Amino acid sequence: MRVASLGHGVFAATMIAIGIQGFAKGDFAPVWQPVPKGMAAREALAHLSAFVSLASGIGLLWRPVAAVAARVLLVWLLLWLLLFKVPLVFAAPSVEVSWESCGETAVIAAGAWVLYAWFGGPWDRQHLGFATRENGVRIARVLYGLALIPFGLAHLAYVAETAALVPGWLPSPGAWAYFTGCTYVAAGVGVLVGAYPRLAASLSALQMGAFTLLVWVPIAMAGASAFQWSETVVSWALTASAWVVADSYRGTPWLSRGSR
């Protein structure tokens, strides 16, 4: 098992915060949206999602139950991806935001999968060996790499909207929109093919963190709308998840090639 890291702690704290937010709102936290308003048992599912987030976050900080917490959270995220996010892509395959929404859940699932691979105990290795240890980490990295590509394409498809979020003190906002879009795509490809994967994963996590701190935190502090608060929470969750994935490359040379 890999020694717990600061990224792991931030990820766990983020899940706790998401769970608390879900209970406080009495509705789905932003990372679980969108869910149809008329869906049966919607309120019960919202509370269950909040409970899974909160309990898993707490469990990830307590070593005796960390494997169970990571397993439950990973299964929940993968089910959510398949039942709520992938259908968006089939319903509107030409709409880039559908792919981006799917990618958001995939990034968080990748972070949870890395932690499950690290913390998985004897039961997990016996019954779910394909998803634990180094093999599990490799699967998580592939999932993460795939998720980064729609992030980049969304920046390129919605250049005007992305540029509008660039802080006013930075010149050429349109250029930044193109730059960040291209770097997300490049990082995703780098992780997938093993071309400087540690550098690619770390820089993509840094970019998410910078976007959170430079864009969404100032907006939130200035009095954000409900939508802007949601985007801030999602951005922070993505940053924490990307941090965990990048941390999975500890010990790998920064300029190594040919290893996912």
Buried (B, 14 or more C-beta within 10 A) or exposed (E): EBEBBEBBBBBBBBBBBBBBBBBEEEBBBBBBBEBEEEEEEBEEBBBEBBEBBBBBBBBBBEEEBBBBBBBBBBBBBBEBBEEBBBEBBEEEEEEBBBBBBBBBBBBBBBBBBBBBBBBBBEEBBEEBEEBBBEEBBBBBBBBBBBBBBBBBBBBBBBBEEBBEBBEEEEEEBEEBBBEBBEBBBBBBBBBBBBBBBBBBBBBBBBBBBEBBEBBBBEBBEEEBEEEBBBBBBBBBBBBBBBBBBBBBBEEBEEEBEEBB
